[in-house]
Every structure is written in structure tokens, then in C-alpha cells.
Amino acid sequence: MIITLIQLAKSNRALDYDSLWYGLRPELVLIGDNSFFDNLHLNMFVHYYSKLYEFILIPLSNLGDYSFILNATTFLLVLIFISIYTFLRSLGMSDKFSILTTVLIASIPALSNMGSTAKTDIIFVLLFMINFLYLWDWLKNKQKHSLILALIVSLLCLHT
């Protein structure tokens, strides 16, 4: 909870190059004048491949403040923590031990710092965790729908 509040508190100040390039300007890159569909009349053709993350965040862009998109990445980080907790509970761990382990994993800087940058890495980690949960459910229960959902999420991972 504390890590999530820290990420939300610095969401309107923590701008870095990767956030500006990848996640904070999807409306400028994907829609309208000078989008990647238009010829920018540069010396060379610039190829830009849009990410699933940018398509998801288009409704939050162009609101005049970057904190909406950065808070969305913090929300994705919370969903990663929930998926970790869900997996630990499916292993048969107690509720308290699952929460403690999730908090310890959440305190790893490589994971928790993704919540303050608008990069596509965080949605890939979330989709990977969801894919892992579906595959784990398929291995345990041998239900076809879990395997089909895992394959669908795997295809989504290819576009992040």
C-alpha cells in the first residue's frame, strides 16, 4: 500500500525520457496531424510501431496533465501485485504469508519503479503474469478454457 501511495505521489513530477517517448503522448503519435501514419518529410522514413499500451491509454491522453496516464501505470502495478497474491494463494499458502511475500516482492525496485514510468514494460509484466496464472490453472485443472485464455493473452503479449 505504501509503495502504491509513493508511486501516486510522484506521478505528476516523475517524467523521464522513456515515459515521454512511449506512453505520455499517444494522441500525438497515433491520432491526428503528424501521427505515425503521416509523412513527416524527414530525411529518412521513421518507422514507429505503436504499442498496445498506447492504444489502451488514448482515452486518458490529452487531458492536460500527465498524472492520469502515470496513475494508470500505478494501477497496472497494483494489478501485478494482485496477480502475485492470487498465484501464491493458489499454491496453498496462508493469507498472511501470501500478503507478506507479495509485499516483499513489491519492494523490489526493478518491479516497483515501473509504476512511476509510462513505459510498455509494465503492461507486458501484467499480461505475462495473467498468462502464467491461466497456464497454472490449466496445469492444475486441465480445463480447455484456461489454455485458450492463456493463448489469447500470449498473443496480446506479442503486441506490447
C-alpha positions as CSV (number, residue, x, y, z in Angstrom):
1,M,0.0,0.0,0.0
2,I,2.8,2.4,0.9
3,I,4.6,1.7,-2.4
4,T,1.4,2.4,-4.3
5,L,0.9,5.7,-2.5
6,I,4.5,6.7,-3.2
7,Q,4.0,6.0,-6.9
8,L,0.8,8.0,-7.0
9,A,2.5,10.9,-5.1
10,K,5.3,11.3,-7.6
11,S,3.1,10.8,-10.7
12,N,2.9,14.4,-11.6
13,R,6.6,15.1,-11.2
14,A,8.5,12.0,-12.3
15,L,8.9,12.5,-16.1
16,D,11.7,10.7,-17.9
17,Y,12.6,10.2,-21.5
18,D,11.1,6.8,-21.8
19,S,7.8,8.0,-20.5
20,L,7.7,10.9,-22.9
21,W,8.7,8.6,-25.8
22,Y,6.5,5.6,-25.1
23,G,3.5,6.4,-23.0
24,L,2.7,10.0,-22.4
25,R,1.8,11.2,-25.9
26,P,-0.3,8.5,-27.6
27,E,-2.7,11.1,-29.0
28,L,0.2,12.9,-30.8
29,V,1.7,9.7,-32.2
30,L,-1.4,7.7,-33.1
31,I,-4.1,10.3,-33.9
32,G,-4.3,13.4,-35.9
33,D,-1.8,15.6,-37.6
34,N,1.8,14.4,-37.6
35,S,0.9,11.0,-36.4
36,F,3.0,8.0,-37.5
37,F,0.6,7.4,-40.3
38,D,1.5,10.8,-41.9
39,N,4.7,11.6,-43.8
40,L,6.7,13.9,-41.6
41,H,9.0,15.0,-44.5
42,L,12.2,14.0,-42.8
43,N,15.4,13.0,-44.4
44,M,14.7,9.3,-43.8
45,F,11.5,7.5,-43.1
46,V,10.9,7.0,-39.4
47,H,9.2,3.7,-38.6
48,Y,7.2,3.8,-35.4
49,Y,5.4,0.7,-34.2
50,S,2.5,1.5,-31.9
51,K,2.2,-0.5,-28.7
52,L,-0.9,-2.0,-27.1
53,Y,-0.2,0.2,-24.1
54,E,-0.6,3.4,-26.1
55,F,-3.9,2.2,-27.6
56,I,-5.3,1.5,-24.2
57,L,-4.2,4.9,-22.8
58,I,-5.6,7.0,-25.6
59,P,-8.8,7.9,-23.6
60,L,-6.6,9.3,-20.8
61,S,-4.3,11.3,-23.0
62,N,-4.7,14.9,-24.0
63,L,-6.3,15.8,-20.6
64,G,-3.7,18.4,-19.9
65,D,-2.0,16.5,-17.2
66,Y,0.4,13.5,-17.4
67,S,-0.6,12.3,-14.0
68,F,-3.7,10.5,-15.4
69,I,-1.5,8.2,-17.5
70,L,1.1,7.7,-14.8
71,N,-1.6,6.8,-12.3
72,A,-2.9,4.3,-14.8
73,T,0.5,2.7,-14.8
74,T,0.4,2.6,-11.0
75,F,-3.0,0.9,-11.3
76,L,-1.3,-1.7,-13.5
77,L,1.3,-2.2,-10.9
78,V,-1.4,-2.9,-8.3
79,L,-2.9,-5.5,-10.7
80,I,0.5,-7.1,-10.9
81,F,0.6,-7.3,-7.1
82,I,-2.9,-8.8,-7.1
83,S,-1.9,-11.4,-9.6
84,I,1.2,-12.3,-7.5
85,Y,-1.0,-12.7,-4.4
86,T,-3.5,-14.8,-6.4
87,F,-0.7,-17.2,-7.5
88,L,0.6,-17.5,-4.0
89,R,-2.8,-18.3,-2.7
90,S,-3.3,-21.0,-5.4
91,L,-0.1,-22.7,-4.1
92,G,-1.9,-23.2,-0.8
93,M,-0.1,-20.6,1.2
94,S,-1.9,-18.9,4.0
95,D,-3.4,-15.5,3.6
96,K,-0.9,-13.7,5.9
97,F,2.1,-15.4,4.3
98,S,0.8,-14.6,0.8
99,I,0.4,-10.9,1.7
100,L,3.9,-10.8,3.3
101,T,5.5,-12.5,0.3
102,T,3.7,-10.1,-2.1
103,V,4.8,-7.1,-0.1
104,L,8.4,-8.4,-0.2
105,I,8.2,-8.9,-4.0
106,A,6.6,-5.4,-4.3
107,S,9.6,-3.9,-2.6
108,I,12.0,-5.0,-5.3
109,P,13.0,-1.7,-7.0
110,A,13.0,-3.3,-10.5
111,L,9.3,-4.1,-10.1
112,S,8.0,-1.2,-8.0
113,N,9.8,1.6,-10.0
114,M,7.9,0.5,-13.2
115,G,4.8,2.1,-11.6
116,S,6.2,5.6,-12.0
117,T,7.2,5.5,-15.7
118,A,4.8,5.3,-18.6
119,K,6.7,2.5,-20.4
120,T,5.2,-0.5,-22.1
121,D,7.2,-2.9,-19.8
122,I,4.5,-2.8,-17.1
123,I,1.7,-4.0,-19.2
124,F,3.9,-6.8,-20.5
125,V,4.7,-7.9,-17.0
126,L,0.9,-7.8,-16.2
127,L,0.0,-9.8,-19.3
128,F,2.8,-12.3,-18.6
129,M,1.5,-12.8,-15.0
130,I,-2.1,-13.3,-16.3
131,N,-0.8,-15.7,-18.9
132,F,1.1,-17.6,-16.2
133,L,-2.0,-17.8,-14.0
134,Y,-4.0,-19.2,-16.8
135,L,-1.3,-21.8,-17.7
136,W,-1.0,-22.7,-14.0
137,D,-4.8,-23.2,-13.8
138,W,-4.7,-25.3,-16.9
139,L,-1.9,-27.5,-15.5
140,K,-3.8,-27.9,-12.2
141,N,-7.4,-28.4,-13.6
142,K,-6.9,-29.4,-17.3
143,Q,-9.7,-27.2,-18.4
144,K,-9.7,-26.1,-22.0
145,H,-10.9,-22.6,-21.4
146,S,-7.8,-21.8,-19.3
147,L,-5.5,-22.9,-22.1
148,I,-7.4,-20.9,-24.7
149,L,-7.3,-17.8,-22.5
150,A,-3.6,-18.3,-21.9
151,L,-3.0,-18.5,-25.7
152,I,-5.1,-15.3,-26.2
153,V,-3.1,-13.4,-23.6
154,S,0.1,-14.8,-25.1
155,L,-0.9,-13.2,-28.4
156,L,-1.5,-9.9,-26.6
157,C,2.0,-10.1,-25.2
158,L,3.4,-10.1,-28.7
159,H,2.0,-6.6,-29.3
160,T,3.4,-4.9,-26.2
